[in-house]
Amino acid sequence: MTKPIQDAYIVAATRTPVGKAPRGMLRQVRPDDLLVHALRSVLAQTPALEPDSIEDVVVGCAFPEAEQGLNMARVAALLAGLPDTVPGVTVNRYCSSGLNAVQIAADRIRLGEADVVIAGGAESMSMVPMMGNKVAINPQVFAHEENYAIAYGMGITAEKVARQWKVSREDQDAFSLESHRRALAARAAGGFSAEISPLEVTYRHADLASGEVRHEVKRLADDEGPRADSSLEALAKLRPVFDAKGSVTAGNSSQTSDGAAAVLLVSETMLKRYNLTPLARYVTFAVKGVPPEIMGIGPKEAVPAALKRAGLKQDALLWIELNEAFAAQSLAVIRDLGLDPQRVNPHGGAIALGHPLGATGAIRTATLLHGMRHKGQKGYGMVTMCIGTGMGAAGIFEVY
């Protein structure tokens, strides 16, 4: 007998602070250890829930190799002290991997296959660089001109979006500055307090004079990226990175980063059994493909698709977490879809807060849920992003 679709609820969501890569505050912390911290922290938010009730751990990672290989989800679940009976799977859809993890977890619950699932994401761009440790692109990509864009760096695609959608350098820099301003304002107002689980990091320093290794323990509670000293004048001095005559710079691009997040989803049965209070209800998800050479425009296809599936109008979205891979693509998406700029990234985005690739979807989910609750907003919110090789993803949540 076919079971009816049931709702999936988010009862806890948390993330680590996000550090700059490759020389930032989390550079010495393994991504699986960041994930362990996120898993333990999300469970600490629901002490009534029995760990034995967890039926899966689904984790997103964009480059699942080296320190974040070996099915990081299962390894981290075990290291976090979850029972041996709790399985784990690592999934990869590049920048939407963390959001896809939430979607997979929610759909297992909605289909009646599970009642409690943890979703999340983890990425250390300090330890595993962009493109991974071994770049091995299929030679067929270069054998046919129509496939060249598969191998384009994302910065090149951002330049193409900037030209096609006529996004000026001045507008990109202004967008970047506003991202930092919003992030700093949100931090000052305590807007990130509920979503960040601080952690302690031990740094080791060689003392050449004594021949000893000294240990320094620091408590990290804030994202490392937001800059109070950013200005239009400083941003204007930066040179283009990907095209000598282009407009995309390090200042109007997302920061390479390290971080992790975890989101705990349950069925209505478990809500009642453990007397849990939901943060939000998972509504729907959509992913669409676009030409790889303009991959940054992906959300313009995914957002309408998700809204159609949810039966919602765009105006129903009170808060939109649009991942700022680049200011160029963010502005192109905002203008193309006619999004309200005041509802897009009210607490800043990846240009200020960082973009740890496969973790970002889960991180931005935590930001959306806690941000709306911090502002006293009840209703629909969205997490959306562009994806390498030409895709866009969007997930909708109803926040209580």
N, C-alpha and C positions, 0 to 999 in steps of 0.2 A: 504494500500500500504506500502511495506517495504521501509524504508528510507535507503539511502546509508550511510555507515560508514563515519563519519567525523573526522577530527583531533581535539585533545584536546591539548591546549597550556598552559604552566605555565607562568604566568605574574608576579608573586611575590612569594617569599619564604623566610621565616625567622625563627629564633629560639631564645630561651632564652640562656643565658650562662648555662652550665651544672655544677651542684654542686655535691659534694661528699655526699653520704648517709652513715650512718644516722646522721652525725654530721657536715655536710658541710654548705655552705652559704645559701642554699635554704631549709634547714631542717624545717623551720617554715612557709614555703609558701605552701599553699594547691595546689595540682595539677590542680584543676579547675581554680584557680587564675593564675597559670602559663599559662594555655591554654587561658584564657581571654586576657592576655598580648600578647600572640602570635597572636590571632585573630585580636586584635586591631592594632597590628603592621603591619600585612600583608595587612590589608585594608588601612593603612596609606601610603603604598607604591603605591597604585593605587587610588588616591583621586578622579579621574574622575568617577570611578565605583559607581553606585548607590547601596546602601545596599539592596534596594528592589529587585534588580535583582538576588540576591543570592538565589539559589533554594535548597541548602542542605549544611550541615556541617557534614563531615564524619571524625571521630576521632578514632585513634587506642589507645588501652590501654591493657596491658597484664594481669592486675589484677583489673578488674573494680568493685571494692567493696569499702566500707568505704568512705573515702574522695574522691575517684575517681569512686564512684558508681552513681546510680540514673541517668543513661544516661548522663554522663558528657558532651557529645557533645552539647546536647540541653540546659543544664543548663548554660554552658559557653557561648553559643551563645547569650542567653538572658542577662546574666551578662555583656557581652561585648557591649551590646546596640544594637544588631541587631534587626530588626523588628520581631514582633511576627510571621510573616508569614514565617520566615526562620526555617525550621525543623532541626533536628540533630539526628545522630545515632552513637553509639559507637560500634566498632568492635574489635574482639580479635583473633589474630593468634600469640599470644606470641610475640616473638622478631620481627616478620615482620608486626606487626599490623599497624604501621605508614606507611609502604610502601603499605600495602593492602588498607589503606584508600586512598592513592593517586591513586591506581589502580581502586578502586570502583568509585571515583570521575571522573576519566578520562573516564571510560567505560560508565558512565551515559551520559557524553557529546558526546562520540563517537557514541552512539546509538541514539542520538537525543532526549534523555529524559530530558536533562537539558542543559543550556548554561553557567551557572556560578555555580561552586561548590568549597567550601573550604575543603581541606583535612588537616589532622594533626595528632598529637599524643601528649600524655601527660602521665607522670608517676612520682610518688614520691615514691621512694624506702625507703625514710626516714619515711613516714607515713604508707605505705602499703608494708610490707616486702615481700621478695621472698616467693612464695607459698601462699600469702595472709594471712589474719588474722585467718582463720580457715581452716586447712588442712583436707580434707575429701576425700581421694582417694578411688575409688571404690574397695571394698574388692576382686572382681574378679581378680584384678591386681595381687594379692598375692596368688590366688588360683591355678594359672597355671604358671609354670616356664617360658613359652614363653612370658608371659606378664610382668615379673618382671621389664624389662627395662623401662616401662612406668613410673615407680616411681623413677627411678634413678635420683639423683641430676646431674646437668649439669657438675659439676666438675668430677664426676665419668666417664661420657661419654667422657670428654676430655682426661682423662687418657687412656681410651681404644683406642681413636684415636691416641694418641701419641705412644702407643705400636704397633698398627697395621700398622701405616704409618712410624714407626721408626723415630720419631721426638725427638731429644735429648733435654735434659735439657739445655745444652749450647746454642743450636739454639733457643730455646724458649726465653731464657733470652736476647739473642742478638736481637731478633725480638722485644721484649718489649722495650729495650733501644732505638731502632731505632724509634719506635712509639712515644716515648717522644721527641726524638731529632727533628723529623719532625714536631710535633705539636708546639714545641717552636719556631722553625725556621719560620713556617707559621705565628704564632702570631707576631713575630718580623717584618715580612715583610708585615703585614696588611692583611694577607690572610683570616682572619675570620671577618674582619670589616663589610663587606657587608651582611653577613648572620646572625650576632648576633644583636638582639634588646635588648640593655641594659635595666635593670629595677632597680627600687629602692626598697629596702627591709627594713622594720622596725623591729629592734630587741628589745625585751623587757628584761630588767634586773632588778631583785629585789635588792634594796639597803636596806640591813638589818639594817643598822645603822639609816637611816632616816625613814624606813618603807614605802618608795615610790617605785614605778615602773618607772624606767628610760627608755626612748626611744632613740634609736640610729638608724639613717637612713644611709644606705650605698647604693651607686650606684654600681651595679654589671655589668661588661662589658666583663669579660673574663671567660673562663672555668677554673674550679678549679683543674682539674686533672693533667695536665702536670707538671712533676717534673724536675727541672733543676739539682737536686742533685742525680738523678738516675745514677747508674753505674753498670757495670758487677759484680764488687766486692760486692756491696750491694745486688744485686739481687741474687747472688750465696749463700748468707748467709740465705736466706729465706727458711723455711721448707715447704715441700709439705703439702697441706691443705686437700686433699681428700683421699690420699693413702700414708701410712707411707713410702712406698718404691717407690712412684711415682715421677713425675717431674713437676706437675702443682702446682704453688704457687700463692699467692696473687699478686706477682709482675709480673707474666706473664699471668694474667687473666684480663678480663675487670673489670672496677670499677663499683660498685653499685652506682647509680646516680639518680639525680632529674633533670627534664627538660621538655620542650615542644617545639613544632614547628607547623607552619602552612604554607600551600602551596595553592595558589589560581590558579585555572584552569578555562579556558574559551574556548568557541568555536570560530571559525573564524568569525562568525557573530558578536560576542561581541568584538573581536579584532578591527574590522572595526568601530563598532558603537561608541566605547569609545576611539578609536585611541590609543590602547595599544601596547606596544612593548613586544613581547614574550621573555622570558629567554630561553625557550626550548619547544620542542614538545615531548609529551609522545609517546613512540613507542610501547612497549609491556611489558608483565609481564608473569612470569611462576612460579609455585610452584610445588615441587615434594616431595615425601616421601622417607625416608631411614630408616633402622633399628634404633629404638629408642636408642639402646645402643651406637651407633656411630652418634648421631644426628648432631655433629659438621661438618660432611662431606657433609651435605645437599646441599650447593652451587654447588658441583661438578655435581649434577644432574640438578639443576635448571638453571645454567648458560648456558649449551649447549641447553637446551630446549628453553630458551628465545631467544638465538641467532638464532636458527632455525626458530622460529616464525617471527623474524624480517628480516630473509633472510640475516644475516650478518655473517662475519667471526670474530673470536675472536680478530684478529689483528686490527679490526676496532674500538675497544674500546680504547679510548685515556686515560680514567680515570676510575678506578674501586674502588668504595667504598665497600670494603669487611669488614663487621662488625667483629671486633676482639673480639669475645666472649672469646676466649682463643688463645694464641699464637700457641698452639699445633694444633688446628683445622684450624687456618688461614694458617699455613705453609703446612699442609696436603693438603688443597684445592689448594693453589698456585702451589705446586709441582705436584699434580695429574692432574690439568688442564693445566699446563705449562704456567701459567700467568707470565707476565713480572713484577717482583717485583717493578720496578720503576714506573709502572702505577697503582699499588695497594696502596691506601691510601697515596697519596703524602703529605697530611697534617696531617699524623698520624691517628690513629684509636682509638677504644674504650678502649684499654689498657691505653692510655694516656688521651683521651677526655671523657671517660665515656660511659655508656650504660644504659640509662633509659628505658630499655625494650620496652614497646609499643610505646614510642616516637621515638626510634632510627631510624626507617625507614624514617620518615619525616625529622628528623634532618640530616641524612646522605644525603637525597635528596637535602636539602638546601646547604650542604657542596659541593656536586658534582657540582651543577649548578653554584654556586658562585665561587668555586675553579677553575673550568675550565675557567670561564670568567676572573678571576683574572690573570690566566696564559696566557690569550689570545688564548685559545684553542677553536676551533669550530668543532663540530662533535659529535660522539656518546660516551656516558658514561653509566655506570651501577652502580646500588646499589644492593647489594646481602648480604644475611646473612643465618646462620643456625637458626633452630627453635626448641624449646623444643618438646619432644616426637618424634623427628625424621622427620624433614622436612627441606627444603631449599627453598628460594625465591629469585627471581632476577627480577629487573625492568630496562628497557633500555630507555634512553632519548637522544634526539638530541638537543645539546646545540648550540645556535646561537651566 
